[in-house]
Amino acid sequence: MKLNKKHIISWTLFDFANSSYSAVIAAVVFPVYYANTIVGNETGLGDLWWGRAISVSMAIVALSSPFLGGVADYGKKRKRFLFLYTALSVAAIASLSILKRGMVFEGFLLIIAANLGMEGGLVFYNSFLPRIAPQEYQGRVSAWGFMVGYAGSIISLLIALPLIRAGRFEDTWLMVAAFFAMCSTPAFLFLPADTKGEFTLVHAGIRGLSYTLKTLKEIWSRKEPRKFLISYLIYEDGVNTVIVFSSIFAATTLGFKPQELIALYLIVQTTALLGAFVMAKPIDLWGPKKVVIASLLLWTSVATIAYFVQTKNQFWALASFAGLGLGTVQAATRAFYTQFIVEGREAEYFGVYSLVGKSSAILGPLIFGQVSTTFGSQRPAILSVAAFFLIGMIILSTVKGGGPNVTPLNSPLGKGEQRGVQK
């Protein structure tokens, strides 16, 4: 398989597009707006409702993604489902502009819909990776996607900044919806087209469910993929919890203003882009396992130190350091998982991958919100996140595999030759 530049560019541009949602809606501006303005967070109630919204939406994605992954494989409608999920997210994001103070449940429902569309679409987006890149390039292409995504986060936040300064929050949500819709268009135009499947969507769904259950059983029967997914379930819970609560922690506990949150996140995204750029090739050369473990060591330290942070300046420094491992751990994990995939069943396997990843986003936000309301402080909640990283790292260290996708230049196998992958 040769690299098709049109496929690679359009695939990475989808990451550029959806990162506007990840940055403005999921991570920086809207969580604080919803928790503090729509709900009120004096006693941690905003934390609780935000955690519930994220957990419920992730539970729906977790339960549906393996089924839909099977539909994508057997119904041959991978791109169509990516479009439908994206349209759902864009419509829900635009609808956030109607929210007023006290509309807690309406906001709860809209963020569920927006997050469902965004996260559910990633099942189909991820399933394109083995289709558009040969194995020896998958680590790099995966990292390029995250790199371009961080650029999308930075640009969307820069566009949002003057709107936030002017207090035009409703226009901010409309801007994100437009950014997501426009910048995702190349993916729908240029990624490999859907082909005519052998089954109707109903039959494909039934067949997909059957094969999904078979895939779950198959993966669970293989010791190394099973340990990998258990590890991923745990440490990704920590990653997701940090992403959805970091801005609320900074605003509520440390008193960050909206403009400061955007500036903080821009620094984090810049360092994350730098980390993804620097580590893109090492993922293939060193092997994704080593890169993931190094990133988890970094994140364990960051979460522990955050418990003791007292000033804004301390948090600025810590967040800048933390960003280096953000894109790296996600890109390397995705590249690691591709080593276990059976050829021709990419969407099905990534459905299971999404099941585990999104399931990991159910428990963490609930625990954070509950601990925050129980203790009346976010510090014990942020400290609990370190345990997810540490436990996940310990389990991952026992997984066989995750070695280099290509050999070093001085290897007897020769330049760029693919090494065997342990299944």
KAVENKA-V405415 format. One record per residue. N is the residue number from 0. RES is the residue in one small letter. PHI is phi in whole degrees, 0 to 359 (none if undefined). Layout:
N,RES,PHI  N,RES,PHI
This chain:
0,m,none  1,k,260  2,l,289  3,n,258  4,k,300  5,k,296  6,h,294  7,i,297  8,i,296  9,s,292  10,w,294  11,t,292  12,l,294  13,f,294  14,d,295  15,f,301  16,a,291  17,n,287  18,s,291  19,s,296  20,y,293  21,s,302  22,a,283  23,v,280  24,i,271  25,a,277  26,a,245  27,v,249  28,v,268  29,f,294  30,p,303  31,v,291  32,y,298  33,y,291  34,a,293  35,n,267  36,t,264  37,i,285  38,v,264  39,g,101  40,n,235  41,e,297  42,t,249  43,g,89  44,l,294  45,g,297  46,d,302  47,l,295  48,w,292  49,w,294  50,g,299  51,r,297  52,a,299  53,i,295  54,s,294  55,v,296  56,s,297  57,m,291  58,a,295  59,i,296  60,v,297  61,a,299  62,l,286  63,s,266  64,s,296  65,p,295  66,f,298  67,l,290  68,g,298  69,g,295  70,v,298  71,a,297  72,d,290  73,y,267  74,g,269  75,k,58  76,k,238  77,r,301  78,k,290  79,r,297  80,f,290  81,l,300  82,f,294  83,l,296  84,y,294  85,t,295  86,a,298  87,l,299  88,s,296  89,v,299  90,a,296  91,a,292  92,i,298  93,a,300  94,s,288  95,l,299  96,s,293  97,i,272  98,l,290  99,k,233  100,r,306  101,g,92  102,m,275  103,v,295  104,f,289  105,e,299  106,g,295  107,f,303  108,l,292  109,l,292  110,i,289  111,i,298  112,a,296  113,a,296  114,n,289  115,l,299  116,g,295  117,m,293  118,e,288  119,g,296  120,g,295  121,l,294  122,v,302  123,f,281  124,y,298  125,n,299  126,s,291  127,f,285  128,l,304  129,p,293  130,r,278  131,i,250  132,a,221  133,p,294  134,q,303  135,e,290  136,y,247  137,q,295  138,g,297  139,r,292  140,v,296  141,s,301  142,a,293  143,w,299  144,g,301  145,f,294  146,m,300  147,v,296  148,g,298  149,y,294  150,a,298  151,g,298  152,s,299  153,i,297  154,i,295  155,s,295  156,l,290  157,l,295  158,i,292  159,a,287  160,l,304  161,p,296  162,l,293  163,i,294  164,r,301  165,a,275  166,g,74  167,r,267  168,f,294  169,e,299  170,d,292  171,t,296  172,w,294  173,l,295  174,m,298  175,v,297  176,a,300  177,a,293  178,f,299  179,f,299  180,a,295  181,m,291  182,c,282  183,s,274  184,t,303  185,p,304  186,a,297  187,f,285  188,l,271  189,f,242  190,l,294  191,p,310  192,a,287  193,d,295  194,t,247  195,k,287  196,g,277  197,e,281  198,f,234  199,t,290  200,l,299  201,v,295  202,h,294  203,a,296  204,g,296  205,i,296  206,r,294  207,g,298  208,l,297  209,s,299  210,y,286  211,t,294  212,l,299  213,k,295  214,t,295  215,l,302  216,k,295  217,e,296  218,i,296  219,w,295  220,s,281  221,r,260  222,k,302  223,e,290  224,p,300  225,r,297  226,k,295  227,f,300  228,l,292  229,i,296  230,s,299  231,y,300  232,l,305  233,i,281  234,y,286  235,e,291  236,d,301  237,g,294  238,v,300  239,n,296  240,t,294  241,v,299  242,i,298  243,v,275  244,f,240  245,s,299  246,s,291  247,i,293  248,f,298  249,a,296  250,a,285  251,t,281  252,t,274  253,l,250  254,g,76  255,f,293  256,k,278  257,p,306  258,q,295  259,e,292  260,l,297  261,i,295  262,a,298  263,l,298  264,y,292  265,l,298  266,i,294  267,v,299  268,q,293  269,t,295  270,t,291  271,a,293  272,l,298  273,l,298  274,g,297  275,a,295  276,f,294  277,v,295  278,m,265  279,a,302  280,k,288  281,p,301  282,i,302  283,d,280  284,l,279  285,w,273  286,g,103  287,p,296  288,k,299  289,k,298  290,v,291  291,v,297  292,i,298  293,a,298  294,s,294  295,l,290  296,l,299  297,l,298  298,w,291  299,t,299  300,s,295  301,v,297  302,a,296  303,t,291  304,i,295  305,a,301  306,y,301  307,f,264  308,v,296  309,q,240  310,t,237  311,k,297  312,n,299  313,q,297  314,f,289  315,w,303  316,a,295  317,l,294  318,a,295  319,s,297  320,f,292  321,a,296  322,g,301  323,l,301  324,g,261  325,l,293  326,g,287  327,t,296  328,v,294  329,q,285  330,a,295  331,a,292  332,t,296  333,r,297  334,a,293  335,f,300  336,y,296  337,t,299  338,q,290  339,f,261  340,i,281  341,v,278  342,e,303  343,g,90  344,r,234  345,e,297  346,a,297  347,e,298  348,y,292  349,f,288  350,g,296  351,v,293  352,y,302  353,s,293  354,l,306  355,v,290  356,g,297  357,k,284  358,s,298  359,s,292  360,a,269  361,i,274  362,l,285  363,g,303  364,p,299  365,l,296  366,i,296  367,f,301  368,g,297  369,q,291  370,v,296  371,s,298  372,t,286  373,t,293  374,f,266  375,g,67  376,s,208  377,q,273  378,r,295  379,p,299  380,a,293  381,i,291  382,l,293  383,s,296  384,v,295  385,a,302  386,a,295  387,f,298  388,f,295  389,l,294  390,i,295  391,g,299  392,m,295  393,i,298  394,i,294  395,l,299  396,s,297  397,t,268  398,v,282  399,k,277  400,g,112  401,g,73  402,g,280  403,p,301  404,n,279  405,v,228  406,t,269  407,p,298  408,l,298  409,n,268  410,s,286  411,p,296  412,l,286  413,g,103  414,k,298  415,g,70  416,e,285  417,q,288  418,r,266  419,g,294  420,v,252  421,q,282  422,k,270
